[in-house]
Each structure stands twice: as structure tokens, then as C-alpha cells.
């Protein structure tokens, strides 16, 4: 089984974290499995925009963006060309990924 490294970078100044991802795992899965807070109100089924991230490296080895994902990204806070939904970024190639997690707004914080 192929594995790649995913480096998570944070807008709020936390130190970078790098974790191994197996083929078929999503960026959201890897984040949650490693105690990285990444909102996912819909449960990771491309039904919201709360797991919005920026792909800084390795986008060519991710699945092509779908119309549904693009629609939800349009609703995300501060979308960019590099915007993707973490639940839709599934490891399928050999390139390592660099993912920036934007500042998130948690209820009660």
C-alpha cells in the first residue's frame, strides 16, 4: 500500500505537524486521527465547507475537484485557488502533501 507524508501548517502559529497517510485516506481522516482540530460538520461527506483547507503542495496527486466540492468551497471563508475540502482530498498518488489549515471558528471560543 502506498503511503505519503502530509505536512499540516496552521494559520494560528502552531508548529507544523507531519503525519503518514495511507492510500485512500483523506486529509480530514489523517487530521482527525492525529488530534488535529479540523471542523467537519457534515461528517466528511462533501455536504458543507467546514473542513476547508489550502493545498500548498501535491495537488496534482489528488482527485479532481467535483462540482459539488467547488460549490461548497465558494461558501467557505476566504476561498483561494488552492482551496479544497479536506474530506475530498484523498491520497491516491506518490507525492507528499503540504496542507494549510485556515483559522477556524469553534462555537464557544
C-alpha positions in Angstrom: 0.0 0.0 0.0 1.3 3.4 -0.9 1.9 6.0 1.8 2.7 9.7 1.7 3.6 12.3 4.2 1.1 15.1 4.9 2.5 18.2 6.5 -0.1 20.3 8.2 0.6 24.1 8.6 -1.5 26.3 10.8 -2.6 29.9 10.4 -2.6 30.4 14.1 1.2 29.8 14.6 1.1 26.2 15.9 4.2 24.2 14.9 3.9 22.2 11.7 3.0 18.6 12.0 3.8 15.8 9.5 1.9 12.5 9.5 1.9 9.4 7.3 -1.2 8.9 5.2 -2.2 5.6 3.5 -3.6 5.4 0.1 -7.4 6.0 0.3 -7.2 8.2 3.4 -8.5 11.7 3.2 -6.7 14.8 4.6 -9.6 15.1 7.1 -9.1 11.4 8.2 -5.4 12.0 8.8 -6.0 15.2 10.7 -8.6 13.7 13.0 -6.6 10.5 13.6 -3.7 12.7 14.8 -5.7 15.0 17.1 -5.6 18.0 14.7 -8.8 20.0 15.0 -10.4 20.3 11.6 -14.2 21.0 11.7 -16.4 18.6 9.7 -20.0 19.5 10.4 -21.4 17.1 7.7 -19.3 14.2 8.9 -16.9 14.3 5.9 -19.4 13.7 3.0 -19.0 16.9 1.0 -22.1 18.4 2.5 -20.6 21.6 4.0 -17.4 23.7 3.8 -16.1 23.5 7.4 -13.1 21.2 6.5 -11.9 23.8 4.1 -8.0 23.8 3.7 -5.4 25.2 1.3 -3.3 22.7 -0.6 0.2 24.2 -0.8 2.0 21.2 -2.4 0.9 18.0 -4.1 -2.4 19.0 -5.5 -1.7 17.2 -8.8 -1.9 13.8 -7.0 -5.3 14.5 -5.5 -8.6 13.6 -7.1 -10.0 16.2 -9.5 -12.3 18.7 -7.8 -16.0 17.9 -8.3 -18.8 20.4 -9.0 -20.3 19.8 -5.5 -16.9 20.4 -3.8 -16.4 23.6 -5.8 -19.9 24.8 -4.8 -19.1 24.3 -1.1 -15.7 26.0 -1.4 -17.4 29.1 -2.9 -19.2 29.3 0.5 -16.1 28.9 2.6 -14.4 31.7 4.4 -11.5 33.2 2.3 -11.5 30.7 -0.6 -8.4 30.7 -2.8 -7.3 28.9 -5.9 -5.6 26.3 -3.7 -8.8 25.7 -1.6 -10.1 22.2 -1.2 -12.3 20.3 1.2 -10.3 18.0 3.5 -12.9 15.3 3.2 -12.4 15.2 -0.6 -8.6 15.2 -0.7 -8.0 11.5 -0.8 -4.4 10.2 -1.0 -4.0 8.4 -4.4 -0.5 9.3 -5.6 3.1 9.3 -4.5 3.6 13.0 -3.9 3.8 14.3 -0.3 1.2 16.9 0.5 1.5 20.3 2.3 -1.8 21.4 3.7 -2.5 24.8 5.4 -5.4 24.8 7.9 -7.1 28.2 7.9 -8.1 29.8 11.2 -11.3 28.1 12.3 -14.1 29.5 14.4 -15.4 27.0 17.0 -18.6 27.6 18.9 -18.0 29.0 22.3 -14.4 30.1 21.5 
